[in-house]
Amino acid sequence: MLARLLKRSGWLQLDALRGFEAGCSTGYNLRMLVQWGGRPEHMAGIDLDDEAVDYCKARAPEIRVHAGSADTIPEPDASFDLSLAFTLFSSVPDETVSQGIARELSRITRPGG
């Protein structure tokens, strides 16, 4: 499904795509983007689960993965073409935190991304 969405959005060559995933867990989606042609150094994510972050770092050390909450993402403004959050918001019971995550994802996504 993600691959079809990217293709419909014009991302036929993923080598230039900069992707970020909030709540990335073990980095599966980020690693899939790399498998489809994305450059691992262009991928990043964040997750609260230290074990999941360690798992991702062990399997894809070139992908930047941060341990922490997605309401404070340690990445520069407008630095990603694609920001993902699969099922993340359904796991956040605090609306203020959800709003912070949405703000951060908007902040790190480039205009038009």
The first five atom37 places (N, CA, C, CB, O) and aatype in JSON, in Angstrom:
{
  "aatype": [12, 10, 0, 1, 10, 10, 11, 1, 15, 7, 17, 10, 5, 10, 3, 0, 10, 1, 7, 13, 6, 0, 7, 4, 15, 16, 7, 18, 2, 10, 1, 12, 10, 19, 5, 17, 7, 7, 1, 14, 6, 8, 12, 0, 7, 9, 3, 10, 3, 3, 6, 0, 19, 3, 18, 4, 11, 0, 1, 0, 14, 6, 9, 1, 19, 8, 0, 7, 15, 0, 3, 16, 9, 14, 6, 14, 3, 0, 15, 13, 3, 10, 15, 10, 0, 13, 16, 10, 13, 15, 15, 19, 14, 3, 6, 16, 19, 15, 5, 7, 9, 0, 1, 6, 10, 15, 1, 9, 16, 1, 14, 7, 7],
  "atom_mask": [
    [1, 1, 1, 1, 1],
    [1, 1, 1, 1, 1],
    [1, 1, 1, 1, 1],
    [1, 1, 1, 1, 1],
    [1, 1, 1, 1, 1],
    [1, 1, 1, 1, 1],
    [1, 1, 1, 1, 1],
    [1, 1, 1, 1, 1],
    [1, 1, 1, 1, 1],
    [1, 1, 1, 0, 1],
    [1, 1, 1, 1, 1],
    [1, 1, 1, 1, 1],
    [1, 1, 1, 1, 1],
    [1, 1, 1, 1, 1],
    [1, 1, 1, 1, 1],
    [1, 1, 1, 1, 1],
    [1, 1, 1, 1, 1],
    [1, 1, 1, 1, 1],
    [1, 1, 1, 0, 1],
    [1, 1, 1, 1, 1],
    [1, 1, 1, 1, 1],
    [1, 1, 1, 1, 1],
    [1, 1, 1, 0, 1],
    [1, 1, 1, 1, 1],
    [1, 1, 1, 1, 1],
    [1, 1, 1, 1, 1],
    [1, 1, 1, 0, 1],
    [1, 1, 1, 1, 1],
    [1, 1, 1, 1, 1],
    [1, 1, 1, 1, 1],
    [1, 1, 1, 1, 1],
    [1, 1, 1, 1, 1],
    [1, 1, 1, 1, 1],
    [1, 1, 1, 1, 1],
    [1, 1, 1, 1, 1],
    [1, 1, 1, 1, 1],
    [1, 1, 1, 0, 1],
    [1, 1, 1, 0, 1],
    [1, 1, 1, 1, 1],
    [1, 1, 1, 1, 1],
    [1, 1, 1, 1, 1],
    [1, 1, 1, 1, 1],
    [1, 1, 1, 1, 1],
    [1, 1, 1, 1, 1],
    [1, 1, 1, 0, 1],
    [1, 1, 1, 1, 1],
    [1, 1, 1, 1, 1],
    [1, 1, 1, 1, 1],
    [1, 1, 1, 1, 1],
    [1, 1, 1, 1, 1],
    [1, 1, 1, 1, 1],
    [1, 1, 1, 1, 1],
    [1, 1, 1, 1, 1],
    [1, 1, 1, 1, 1],
    [1, 1, 1, 1, 1],
    [1, 1, 1, 1, 1],
    [1, 1, 1, 1, 1],
    [1, 1, 1, 1, 1],
    [1, 1, 1, 1, 1],
    [1, 1, 1, 1, 1],
    [1, 1, 1, 1, 1],
    [1, 1, 1, 1, 1],
    [1, 1, 1, 1, 1],
    [1, 1, 1, 1, 1],
    [1, 1, 1, 1, 1],
    [1, 1, 1, 1, 1],
    [1, 1, 1, 1, 1],
    [1, 1, 1, 0, 1],
    [1, 1, 1, 1, 1],
    [1, 1, 1, 1, 1],
    [1, 1, 1, 1, 1],
    [1, 1, 1, 1, 1],
    [1, 1, 1, 1, 1],
    [1, 1, 1, 1, 1],
    [1, 1, 1, 1, 1],
    [1, 1, 1, 1, 1],
    [1, 1, 1, 1, 1],
    [1, 1, 1, 1, 1],
    [1, 1, 1, 1, 1],
    [1, 1, 1, 1, 1],
    [1, 1, 1, 1, 1],
    [1, 1, 1, 1, 1],
    [1, 1, 1, 1, 1],
    [1, 1, 1, 1, 1],
    [1, 1, 1, 1, 1],
    [1, 1, 1, 1, 1],
    [1, 1, 1, 1, 1],
    [1, 1, 1, 1, 1],
    [1, 1, 1, 1, 1],
    [1, 1, 1, 1, 1],
    [1, 1, 1, 1, 1],
    [1, 1, 1, 1, 1],
    [1, 1, 1, 1, 1],
    [1, 1, 1, 1, 1],
    [1, 1, 1, 1, 1],
    [1, 1, 1, 1, 1],
    [1, 1, 1, 1, 1],
    [1, 1, 1, 1, 1],
    [1, 1, 1, 1, 1],
    [1, 1, 1, 0, 1],
    [1, 1, 1, 1, 1],
    [1, 1, 1, 1, 1],
    [1, 1, 1, 1, 1],
    [1, 1, 1, 1, 1],
    [1, 1, 1, 1, 1],
    [1, 1, 1, 1, 1],
    [1, 1, 1, 1, 1],
    [1, 1, 1, 1, 1],
    [1, 1, 1, 1, 1],
    [1, 1, 1, 1, 1],
    [1, 1, 1, 1, 1],
    [1, 1, 1, 0, 1],
    [1, 1, 1, 0, 1]
  ],
  "atom_positions": [
    [[0.82, -1.19, 0.0], [0.0, 0.0, 0.0], [0.87, 1.26, 0.0], [-0.94, -0.01, 1.21], [0.61, 2.18, -0.78]],
    [[1.88, 1.32, 0.85], [2.76, 2.49, 0.89], [3.47, 2.66, -0.45], [3.79, 2.35, 2.03], [3.6, 3.78, -0.94]],
    [[3.93, 1.58, -1.03], [4.62, 1.65, -2.31], [3.7, 2.23, -3.39], [5.13, 0.25, -2.74], [4.13, 3.05, -4.19]],
    [[2.43, 1.81, -3.4], [1.48, 2.34, -4.39], [1.23, 3.83, -4.16], [0.14, 1.57, -4.31], [1.15, 4.6, -5.12]],
    [[1.11, 4.23, -2.91], [0.9, 5.64, -2.59], [2.09, 6.48, -3.05], [0.67, 5.81, -1.08], [1.9, 7.55, -3.63]],
    [[3.29, 6.01, -2.8], [4.48, 6.74, -3.23], [4.51, 6.86, -4.75], [5.75, 6.06, -2.73], [4.84, 7.92, -5.28]],
    [[4.18, 5.79, -5.44], [4.19, 5.8, -6.9], [3.16, 6.81, -7.43], [3.89, 4.39, -7.46], [3.45, 7.57, -8.34]],
    [[1.95, 6.8, -6.84], [0.91, 7.75, -7.26], [1.31, 9.19, -6.96], [-0.42, 7.43, -6.56], [0.86, 10.11, -7.64]],
    [[2.15, 9.38, -5.96], [2.6, 10.73, -5.59], [3.79, 11.2, -6.41], [2.95, 10.76, -4.12], [4.28, 12.31, -6.22]],
    [[4.26, 10.35, -7.32], [5.35, 10.74, -8.19], [6.73, 10.3, -7.74], [0.0, 0.0, 0.0], [7.73, 10.66, -8.37]],
    [[6.82, 9.52, -6.68], [8.11, 9.06, -6.18], [8.45, 7.71, -6.83], [8.11, 8.94, -4.63], [8.35, 6.67, -6.19]],
    [[8.84, 7.77, -8.09], [9.21, 6.54, -8.78], [10.64, 6.13, -8.43], [9.08, 6.72, -10.29], [10.94, 4.93, -8.38]],
    [[11.49, 7.1, -8.2], [12.87, 6.85, -7.78], [13.0, 7.33, -6.34], [13.91, 7.57, -8.73], [12.92, 8.53, -6.08]],
    [[13.19, 6.4, -5.42], [13.2, 6.77, -4.01], [14.57, 7.19, -3.5], [12.69, 5.63, -3.19], [14.71, 7.51, -2.31]],
    [[15.58, 7.2, -4.35], [16.93, 7.52, -3.87], [17.06, 8.94, -3.34], [17.92, 7.31, -4.98], [17.97, 9.21, -2.55]],
    [[16.18, 9.85, -3.74], [16.23, 11.22, -3.24], [15.24, 11.47, -2.09], [15.95, 12.19, -4.38], [15.29, 12.52, -1.45]],
    [[14.35, 10.53, -1.84], [13.33, 10.69, -0.81], [13.94, 10.74, 0.58], [12.31, 9.56, -0.89], [14.78, 9.91, 0.93]],
    [[13.52, 11.71, 1.37], [13.91, 11.8, 2.78], [12.68, 11.47, 3.59], [14.49, 13.23, 3.15], [11.68, 12.18, 3.54]],
    [[12.76, 10.36, 4.36], [11.6, 9.88, 5.08], [11.81, 9.82, 6.59], [0.0, 0.0, 0.0], [12.91, 9.53, 7.07]],
    [[10.74, 10.1, 7.33], [10.76, 10.05, 8.78], [9.52, 9.3, 9.25], [10.82, 11.48, 9.4], [8.43, 9.47, 8.7]],
    [[9.7, 8.47, 10.28], [8.55, 7.79, 10.88], [8.52, 8.01, 12.38], [8.57, 6.28, 10.56], [9.47, 7.69, 13.09]],
    [[7.4, 8.57, 12.85], [7.15, 8.71, 14.28], [6.52, 7.42, 14.77], [6.24, 9.95, 14.59], [5.59, 6.91, 14.15]],
    [[7.02, 6.9, 15.88], [6.54, 5.61, 16.36], [7.02, 4.49, 15.45], [0.0, 0.0, 0.0], [6.25, 3.6, 15.1]],
    [[8.29, 4.54, 15.07], [8.83, 3.62, 14.06], [9.06, 2.2, 14.57], [10.12, 4.16, 13.53], [9.31, 1.3, 13.77]],
    [[8.99, 2.0, 15.87], [9.21, 0.67, 16.46], [10.55, 0.12, 15.99], [8.06, -0.31, 16.08], [11.59, 0.75, 16.2]],
    [[10.56, -1.05, 15.36], [11.8, -1.69, 14.93], [12.31, -1.17, 13.59], [11.61, -3.18, 14.85], [13.3, -1.67, 13.06]],
    [[11.64, -0.16, 13.03], [12.09, 0.45, 11.79], [11.67, -0.28, 10.53], [0.0, 0.0, 0.0], [12.25, -0.05, 9.47]],
    [[10.69, -1.14, 10.62], [10.27, -1.94, 9.46], [9.95, -1.05, 8.25], [9.05, -2.78, 9.82], [10.47, -1.29, 7.16]],
    [[9.11, -0.04, 8.44], [8.73, 0.81, 7.29], [9.92, 1.57, 6.74], [7.63, 1.8, 7.71], [10.05, 1.72, 5.52]],
    [[10.79, 2.04, 7.59], [11.98, 2.74, 7.13], [12.89, 1.79, 6.35], [12.75, 3.35, 8.31], [13.45, 2.15, 5.31]],
    [[13.03, 0.57, 6.85], [13.85, -0.41, 6.13], [13.22, -0.81, 4.81], [14.07, -1.66, 7.0], [13.93, -1.11, 3.85]],
    [[11.88, -0.82, 4.73], [11.2, -1.11, 3.46], [11.48, 0.02, 2.46], [9.68, -1.27, 3.68], [11.71, -0.25, 1.28]],
    [[11.45, 1.26, 2.91], [11.77, 2.37, 2.01], [13.17, 2.22, 1.44], [11.63, 3.71, 2.75], [13.41, 2.52, 0.28]],
    [[14.09, 1.76, 2.27], [15.46, 1.51, 1.79], [15.46, 0.35, 0.8], [16.42, 1.22, 2.99], [16.12, 0.41, -0.23]],
    [[14.75, -0.7, 1.11], [14.68, -1.86, 0.21], [14.11, -1.45, -1.15], [13.81, -2.98, 0.84], [14.51, -2.01, -2.17]],
    [[13.2, -0.51, -1.18], [12.58, -0.05, -2.43], [13.43, 0.97, -3.17], [11.22, 0.54, -2.14], [13.02, 1.46, -4.23]],
    [[14.6, 1.31, -2.63], [15.5, 2.21, -3.33], [15.89, 3.47, -2.59], [0.0, 0.0, 0.0], [16.72, 4.24, -3.06]],
    [[15.3, 3.69, -1.42], [15.67, 4.86, -0.62], [17.07, 4.7, -0.05], [0.0, 0.0, 0.0], [17.57, 3.59, 0.12]],
    [[17.69, 5.81, 0.25], [19.03, 5.77, 0.83], [18.9, 5.76, 2.35], [19.89, 6.99, 0.35], [18.2, 6.61, 2.91]],
    [[19.54, 4.82, 3.03], [19.39, 4.72, 4.48], [19.77, 5.99, 5.23], [20.21, 3.59, 4.99], [19.17, 6.3, 6.26]],
    [[20.74, 6.73, 4.72], [21.13, 7.96, 5.39], [20.08, 9.07, 5.25], [22.46, 8.44, 4.83], [20.18, 10.1, 5.91]],
    [[19.08, 8.85, 4.39], [17.98, 9.8, 4.23], [16.77, 9.43, 5.08], [17.58, 9.88, 2.76], [15.74, 10.11, 5.03]],
    [[16.87, 8.35, 5.86], [15.76, 7.87, 6.67], [16.03, 8.11, 8.15], [15.51, 6.37, 6.41], [17.16, 8.03, 8.61]],
    [[14.96, 8.39, 8.88], [15.08, 8.61, 10.32], [13.74, 8.27, 10.98], [15.49, 10.08, 10.65], [12.7, 8.22, 10.33]],
    [[13.8, 8.03, 12.28], [12.59, 7.73, 13.01], [12.77, 7.97, 14.5], [0.0, 0.0, 0.0], [13.86, 8.3, 14.96]],
    [[11.68, 7.79, 15.23], [11.71, 7.95, 16.68], [10.71, 6.98, 17.29], [11.4, 9.42, 17.1], [9.65, 6.73, 16.73]],
    [[11.06, 6.44, 18.46], [10.15, 5.55, 19.17], [10.45, 5.6, 20.67], [10.28, 4.09, 18.65], [11.59, 5.85, 21.08]],
    [[9.42, 5.37, 21.47], [9.57, 5.36, 22.93], [10.25, 4.09, 23.45], [8.22, 5.51, 23.59], [10.86, 4.11, 24.52]],
    [[10.14, 3.01, 22.7], [10.62, 1.7, 23.14], [12.11, 1.55, 22.84], [9.82, 0.56, 22.46], [12.5, 1.39, 21.68]],
    [[12.94, 1.62, 23.88], [14.39, 1.52, 23.71], [14.81, 0.22, 23.03], [15.08, 1.64, 25.06], [15.74, 0.22, 22.22]],
    [[14.16, -0.89, 23.35], [14.51, -2.17, 22.74], [14.23, -2.17, 21.25], [13.74, -3.31, 23.41], [15.02, -2.7, 20.46]],
    [[13.11, -1.58, 20.84], [12.79, -1.49, 19.42], [13.8, -0.61, 18.69], [11.36, -0.95, 19.21], [14.22, -0.93, 17.58]],
    [[14.18, 0.49, 19.31], [15.18, 1.39, 18.73], [16.51, 0.65, 18.57], [15.36, 2.66, 19.6], [17.15, 0.75, 17.52]],
    [[16.93, -0.09, 19.58], [18.17, -0.87, 19.51], [18.1, -1.91, 18.4], [18.46, -1.55, 20.85], [19.08, -2.12, 17.69]],
    [[16.96, -2.56, 18.25], [16.75, -3.56, 17.19], [16.95, -2.92, 15.82], [15.33, -4.2, 17.29], [17.66, -3.46, 14.97]],
    [[16.33, -1.77, 15.62], [16.45, -1.07, 14.33], [17.89, -0.67, 14.07], [15.54, 0.16, 14.29], [18.4, -0.87, 12.97]],
    [[18.54, -0.1, 15.07], [19.94, 0.33, 14.91], [20.86, -0.84, 14.58], [20.42, 1.03, 16.17], [21.81, -0.69, 13.82]],
    [[20.57, -2.0, 15.15], [21.4, -3.18, 14.9], [21.22, -3.7, 13.47], [21.07, -4.29, 15.9], [22.17, -4.21, 12.88]],
    [[20.02, -3.57, 12.92], [19.74, -4.1, 11.59], [19.96, -3.1, 10.47], [18.34, -4.6, 11.53], [20.16, -3.48, 9.32]],
    [[19.91, -1.82, 10.81], [20.09, -0.78, 9.8], [20.82, 0.41, 10.44], [18.71, -0.33, 9.2], [20.21, 1.45, 10.68]],
    [[22.11, 0.25, 10.71], [22.84, 1.28, 11.45], [22.92, 2.63, 10.73], [24.22, 0.8, 11.72], [23.2, 3.65, 11.37]],
    [[22.68, 2.65, 9.42], [22.75, 3.92, 8.68], [21.5, 4.77, 8.89], [22.95, 3.65, 7.2], [21.53, 5.98, 8.66]],
    [[20.4, 4.15, 9.32], [19.16, 4.89, 9.57], [19.26, 5.54, 10.95], [17.9, 3.94, 9.48], [19.6, 4.88, 11.93]],
    [[18.97, 6.85, 11.03], [18.97, 7.55, 12.32], [17.68, 7.22, 13.05], [19.12, 9.09, 12.13], [16.58, 7.49, 12.55]],
    [[17.81, 6.63, 14.21], [16.63, 6.33, 15.02], [16.85, 6.9, 16.41], [16.35, 4.78, 15.09], [17.84, 6.6, 17.08]],
    [[15.91, 7.72, 16.83], [15.98, 8.39, 18.13], [15.08, 7.67, 19.13], [15.59, 9.87, 18.0], [14.0, 7.21, 18.77]],
    [[15.52, 7.59, 20.35], [14.68, 7.07, 21.44], [14.03, 8.28, 22.1], [15.52, 6.22, 22.48], [14.72, 9.21, 22.52]],
    [[12.71, 8.26, 22.19], [12.02, 9.35, 22.85], [10.63, 9.55, 22.29], [0.0, 0.0, 0.0], [10.15, 8.78, 21.47]],
    [[10.0, 10.62, 22.75], [8.64, 10.94, 22.34], [8.64, 11.76, 21.05], [7.92, 11.7, 23.45], [9.49, 12.63, 20.86]],
    [[7.69, 11.46, 20.19], [7.59, 12.16, 18.91], [7.04, 13.58, 19.06], [6.71, 11.38, 17.97], [6.9, 14.29, 18.06]],
    [[6.73, 14.0, 20.28], [6.31, 15.4, 20.43], [7.5, 16.34, 20.57], [5.39, 15.54, 21.65], [7.33, 17.56, 20.7]],
    [[8.71, 15.77, 20.55], [9.96, 16.56, 20.5], [10.94, 15.81, 19.6], [10.57, 16.79, 21.94], [11.78, 15.05, 20.08]],
    [[10.83, 16.03, 18.31], [11.65, 15.32, 17.32], [12.96, 16.08, 17.11], [10.89, 15.15, 15.98], [12.94, 17.25, 16.73]],
    [[14.1, 15.43, 17.36], [15.4, 16.11, 17.23], [15.92, 16.12, 15.79], [16.42, 15.44, 18.13], [17.01, 15.61, 15.5]],
    [[15.14, 16.7, 14.9], [15.53, 16.84, 13.5], [15.22, 18.27, 13.07], [14.78, 15.8, 12.59], [14.32, 18.9, 13.63]],
    [[15.94, 18.79, 12.08], [15.73, 20.18, 11.64], [14.37, 20.39, 10.95], [16.84, 20.57, 10.68], [13.75, 19.45, 10.46]],
    [[13.94, 21.64, 10.94], [12.71, 22.03, 10.25], [12.79, 21.66, 8.77], [12.47, 23.55, 10.4], [13.86, 21.73, 8.15]],
    [[11.66, 21.27, 8.21], [11.5, 21.06, 6.76], [12.57, 20.15, 6.16], [11.52, 22.4, 6.05], [13.04, 20.4, 5.04]],
    [[12.97, 19.12, 6.88], [14.07, 18.27, 6.39], [13.62, 16.95, 5.79], [15.01, 17.99, 7.51], [14.46, 16.15, 5.37]],
    [[12.3, 16.68, 5.74], [11.82, 15.41, 5.19], [10.73, 15.64, 4.14], [11.28, 14.52, 6.31], [9.93, 16.56, 4.24]],
    [[10.74, 14.76, 3.13], [9.71, 14.78, 2.09], [8.47, 14.03, 2.55], [10.25, 14.18, 0.79], [7.36, 14.35, 2.13]],
    [[8.67, 13.05, 3.39], [7.6, 12.16, 3.81], [7.71, 11.93, 5.32], [7.65, 10.82, 3.04], [8.77, 11.53, 5.81]],
    [[6.62, 12.17, 6.03], [6.57, 11.89, 7.47], [5.43, 10.92, 7.72], [6.41, 13.2, 8.31], [4.28, 11.18, 7.33]],
    [[5.74, 9.82, 8.37], [4.77, 8.75, 8.62], [4.45, 8.62, 10.09], [5.29, 7.42, 8.08], [5.28, 8.95, 10.94]],
    [[3.25, 8.14, 10.38], [2.85, 7.84, 11.77], [1.76, 6.77, 11.7], [2.35, 9.14, 12.53], [0.59, 7.07, 11.92]],
    [[2.14, 5.55, 11.39], [1.18, 4.44, 11.31], [0.73, 4.04, 12.71], [1.81, 3.23, 10.57], [1.56, 3.68, 13.54]],
    [[-0.52, 4.11, 12.97], [-1.18, 3.7, 14.23], [-0.67, 4.44, 15.47], [-1.0, 2.23, 14.43], [-1.07, 4.1, 16.58]],
    [[0.18, 5.4, 15.32], [0.75, 6.1, 16.47], [-0.31, 6.83, 17.28], [1.82, 7.07, 16.02], [-0.37, 6.7, 18.5]],
    [[-1.14, 7.6, 16.6], [-2.08, 8.45, 17.32], [-3.11, 7.66, 18.12], [-2.79, 9.36, 16.35], [-3.62, 8.14, 19.13]],
    [[-3.42, 6.45, 17.69], [-4.36, 5.62, 18.45], [-3.73, 5.1, 19.74], [-4.85, 4.44, 17.59], [-4.43, 4.58, 20.6]],
    [[-2.43, 5.22, 19.87], [-1.71, 4.75, 21.06], [-1.4, 5.88, 22.05], [-0.42, 4.09, 20.64], [-0.84, 5.63, 23.11]],
    [[-1.77, 7.1, 21.7], [-1.46, 8.25, 22.55], [-2.75, 8.72, 23.23], [-0.81, 9.42, 21.71], [-3.62, 9.29, 22.58]],
    [[-2.88, 8.48, 24.54], [-4.13, 8.84, 25.22], [-4.26, 10.33, 25.54], [-4.23, 8.07, 26.5], [-5.37, 10.81, 25.8]],
    [[-3.16, 11.06, 25.53], [-3.17, 12.48, 25.9], [-3.28, 13.35, 24.65], [-1.9, 12.84, 26.71], [-2.39, 13.34, 23.8]],
    [[-4.37, 14.1, 24.54], [-4.6, 14.92, 23.35], [-3.53, 15.99, 23.18], [-5.97, 15.57, 23.43], [-3.17, 16.34, 22.05]],
    [[-3.01, 16.52, 24.27], [-1.96, 17.53, 24.18], [-0.7, 16.94, 23.56], [-1.64, 18.11, 25.58], [-0.04, 17.59, 22.75]],
    [[-0.37, 15.72, 23.94], [0.8, 15.04, 23.34], [0.53, 14.77, 21.86], [1.11, 13.71, 24.09], [1.41, 14.97, 21.03]],
    [[-0.67, 14.31, 21.53], [-1.03, 14.07, 20.11], [-0.87, 15.34, 19.29], [-2.47, 13.54, 20.0], [-0.35, 15.3, 18.18]],
    [[-1.32, 16.46, 19.83], [-1.19, 17.73, 19.12], [0.28, 18.11, 18.95], [-1.95, 18.84, 19.86], [0.66, 18.66, 17.92]],
    [[1.09, 17.83, 19.96], [2.52, 18.09, 19.87], [3.19, 17.24, 18.8], [0.0, 0.0, 0.0], [4.06, 17.71, 18.07]],
    [[2.78, 15.99, 18.71], [3.32, 15.1, 17.68], [2.94, 15.62, 16.3], [2.8, 13.65, 17.87], [3.78, 15.67, 15.4]],
    [[1.68, 15.99, 16.12], [1.23, 16.52, 14.83], [2.01, 17.77, 14.45], [-0.27, 16.82, 14.86], [2.41, 17.94, 13.3]],
    [[2.22, 18.67, 15.43], [3.01, 19.88, 15.17], [4.44, 19.54, 14.74], [3.04, 20.78, 16.42], [4.97, 20.12, 13.8]],
    [[5.04, 18.59, 15.44], [6.42, 18.21, 15.12], [6.52, 17.58, 13.73], [6.97, 17.24, 16.17], [7.44, 17.88, 12.98]],
    [[5.58, 16.71, 13.39], [5.6, 16.1, 12.06], [5.42, 17.16, 10.98], [4.49, 15.04, 11.93], [6.07, 17.09, 9.93]],
    [[4.57, 18.12, 11.22], [4.39, 19.22, 10.27], [5.67, 20.06, 10.18], [3.2, 20.1, 10.68], [6.06, 20.47, 9.09]],
    [[6.31, 20.31, 11.3], [7.53, 21.13, 11.35], [8.66, 20.5, 10.57], [7.97, 21.34, 12.79], [9.38, 21.21, 9.86]],
    [[8.84, 19.19, 10.67], [9.99, 18.55, 10.01], [9.73, 18.2, 8.55], [10.38, 17.3, 10.75], [10.66, 17.83, 7.83]],
    [[8.47, 18.32, 8.11], [8.13, 18.0, 6.72], [8.25, 19.26, 5.87], [6.7, 17.4, 6.62], [7.72, 20.32, 6.22]],
    [[8.94, 19.14, 4.76], [9.13, 20.3, 3.87], [7.79, 20.74, 3.28], [10.14, 19.97, 2.73], [6.87, 19.93, 3.15]],
    [[7.67, 22.0, 2.92], [6.47, 22.45, 2.26], [6.21, 21.61, 1.0], [6.57, 23.95, 1.9], [7.11, 21.4, 0.19]],
    [[5.0, 21.16, 0.84], [4.65, 20.32, -0.3], [4.94, 18.85, -0.07], [0.0, 0.0, 0.0], [4.6, 18.01, -0.91]],
    [[5.57, 18.52, 1.06], [5.91, 17.12, 1.36], [4.72, 16.37, 1.89], [0.0, 0.0, 0.0], [4.83, 15.18, 2.19]]
  ]
}
